[in-house]
Amino acid sequence: TGRTTIEATTAANESGDVLYSGRLTGERQIRANLTANSALGLDWRDYTGSDGHDMILSAEAGLTWWLNRYAGLTTRVRTEKLTSNLPGRDYTANSVYLGLKVQR
């Protein structure tokens, strides 16, 4: 999927930015009660009124173990890397999520 978002700013006399986002996702049923999913993402943030920009690359993978047809235990690992031409903004973040998925 792709999306373009106009983002405002909260600082006076400053312009906002335009965020271009793209995601590629997939899901596969491994067993009757186990589902795997993955996603790759690319975001480009272009700051209006300056030559500043950020690029965010992300990747994640997860599993859901279904307890019954309505509830499942879910886990996901994610990594995200931001690179910017603005000083001091670069970072890499790694996350692990655990949760409960409920559907009807």
Kinemage of the C-alpha trace (Angstrom):
@kinemage 1
@onewidth
@group {chain A} dominant
@subgroup {mainchain}
@vectorlist {calphas} color= white
{ca thr a 1} P 0.000 0.000 0.000
{ca gly a 2} L 1.077 3.572 -0.500
{ca arg a 3} L 0.025 6.809 1.118
{ca thr a 4} L 0.885 10.519 1.025
{ca thr a 5} L 0.192 12.597 4.145
{ca ile a 6} L 0.477 16.357 4.665
{ca glu a 7} L 1.674 16.888 8.246
{ca ala a 8} L 1.317 20.193 10.086
{ca thr a 9} L 3.736 21.636 12.619
{ca thr a 10} L 3.144 23.011 16.104
{ca ala a 11} L 5.988 25.555 15.912
{ca ala a 12} L 5.104 29.131 14.958
{ca asn a 13} L 6.361 30.373 11.565
{ca glu a 14} L 7.475 26.874 10.550
{ca ser a 15} L 6.241 24.826 7.613
{ca gly a 16} L 5.091 21.244 7.980
{ca asp a 17} L 6.182 18.281 5.904
{ca val a 18} L 4.963 15.776 3.339
{ca leu a 19} L 5.235 12.092 4.282
{ca tyr a 20} L 5.322 9.476 1.513
{ca ser a 21} L 4.793 5.934 2.864
{ca gly a 22} L 4.927 2.516 1.255
{ca arg a 23} L 4.276 -0.898 2.841
{ca leu a 24} L 4.570 -4.437 1.525
{ca thr a 25} L 2.875 -7.005 3.776
{ca gly a 26} L 2.293 -10.738 3.699
{ca glu a 27} L 0.519 -13.336 5.818
{ca arg a 28} L 0.637 -17.124 5.686
{ca gln a 29} L -1.163 -19.829 7.629
{ca ile a 30} L 1.520 -22.292 8.740
{ca arg a 31} L -0.812 -24.654 10.624
{ca ala a 32} L -4.492 -24.563 11.498
{ca asn a 33} L -3.715 -22.602 14.675
{ca leu a 34} L -0.514 -20.724 13.673
{ca thr a 35} L -0.278 -17.702 11.366
{ca ala a 36} L 2.905 -15.873 10.314
{ca asn a 37} L 3.107 -12.328 8.985
{ca ser a 38} L 5.786 -9.962 7.755
{ca ala a 39} L 6.080 -6.378 6.533
{ca leu a 40} L 8.621 -4.126 4.848
{ca gly a 41} L 8.246 -0.357 4.886
{ca leu a 42} L 9.794 2.745 3.358
{ca asp a 43} L 8.878 6.278 4.461
{ca trp a 44} L 10.234 9.525 3.018
{ca arg a 45} L 9.554 12.755 4.918
{ca asp a 46} L 10.222 15.966 2.964
{ca tyr a 47} L 10.291 19.117 5.093
{ca thr a 48} L 8.502 21.981 3.334
{ca gly a 49} L 10.482 25.196 3.007
{ca ser a 50} L 13.900 23.569 3.548
{ca asp a 51} L 16.088 20.921 1.964
{ca gly a 52} L 15.641 18.637 5.002
{ca his a 53} L 14.411 15.082 4.580
{ca asp a 54} L 14.234 11.795 6.504
{ca met a 55} L 14.177 8.227 5.188
{ca ile a 56} L 12.802 5.461 7.411
{ca leu a 57} L 13.305 1.784 6.547
{ca ser a 58} L 11.438 -0.824 8.600
{ca ala a 59} L 11.041 -4.598 8.692
{ca glu a 60} L 8.968 -6.819 10.972
{ca ala a 61} L 7.940 -10.437 11.391
{ca gly a 62} L 5.334 -11.955 13.661
{ca leu a 63} L 3.415 -15.057 14.693
{ca thr a 64} L -0.097 -15.570 16.039
{ca trp a 65} L -0.960 -18.783 17.872
{ca trp a 66} L -4.746 -19.110 17.844
{ca leu a 67} L -6.226 -20.445 21.094
{ca asn a 68} L -9.661 -20.721 19.464
{ca arg a 69} L -11.402 -19.033 16.532
{ca tyr a 70} L -11.805 -15.746 18.447
{ca ala a 71} L -8.528 -15.193 20.379
{ca gly a 72} L -4.826 -15.658 19.749
{ca leu a 73} L -1.495 -14.883 21.372
{ca thr a 74} L 0.614 -12.724 19.103
{ca thr a 75} L 4.263 -11.696 18.996
{ca arg a 76} L 6.169 -9.421 16.637
{ca val a 77} L 9.775 -8.272 16.225
{ca arg a 78} L 10.514 -5.010 14.423
{ca thr a 79} L 13.529 -2.985 13.385
{ca glu a 80} L 13.462 0.603 12.148
{ca lys a 81} L 16.292 2.785 10.830
{ca leu a 82} L 15.967 6.527 10.243
{ca thr a 83} L 18.566 8.403 8.225
{ca ser a 84} L 18.358 12.157 7.751
{ca asn a 85} L 20.325 14.980 6.211
{ca leu a 86} L 19.518 17.001 9.354
{ca pro a 87} L 22.096 16.670 12.160
{ca gly a 88} L 21.393 14.467 15.178
{ca arg a 89} L 18.287 12.726 13.839
{ca asp a 90} L 19.660 9.312 12.756
{ca tyr a 91} L 18.659 6.302 14.848
{ca thr a 92} L 18.025 2.570 14.807
{ca ala a 93} L 15.260 1.080 16.971
{ca asn a 94} L 14.528 -2.590 17.660
{ca ser a 95} L 11.272 -3.687 19.302
{ca val a 96} L 9.560 -6.852 20.522
{ca tyr a 97} L 5.791 -6.901 20.986
{ca leu a 98} L 3.648 -9.446 22.836
{ca gly a 99} L -0.114 -9.286 22.869
{ca leu a 100} L -3.550 -10.787 22.560
{ca lys a 101} L -5.519 -10.613 19.317
{ca val a 102} L -9.303 -10.819 19.567
{ca gln a 103} L -11.607 -11.050 16.560
{ca arg a 104} L -15.242 -11.649 15.997
